[in-house]
Amino acid sequence: MRFLRIIVAGLIAIAAMVGVLLAAVVVFFTGLAAYVLQLFRKHPAPSGPLPNPRTTMRTDDAIDVVSTKVPEEPAKR
């Protein structure tokens, strides 16, 4: 009976490994197909000038940084 349990557990483990490997192969080939399709797809040219990132940032989102000069003498213990 112990031997049968070990065999069944081994078969379940092998089936799980094969399932995970099959899923990995499907994901890999799906990504590869998407990459190849992206290479051959024609992209339309952008119309108009691209926005300047310096002018598109709102100033209220910026973080103000204030620094304080620290004396250079070592701390006494």
Steps between C-alpha positions, in 0.01 A plus 500: 500500500785741575655424165172582325476836682855590395427408137177705497671799663781477244253487211314804637829690536602412143158606368530833684847561358382421147203734544719787616745438217215501248369829641848653477532390137160653415592830667837507323358441154216748557756767591717407204204526260405840645858622459516386137164663423622823659808501276297481178216735595514845346480780753344829390725804509427731793303804392613836626789587730570288804424668834794646688533313832630815672183693429258218573598449865282677751697703751279406794614138465866588559663424835688783668831391653666698779846414627670600825872540548631252759812579702800282416627433853444140610237422760633455854408176677 
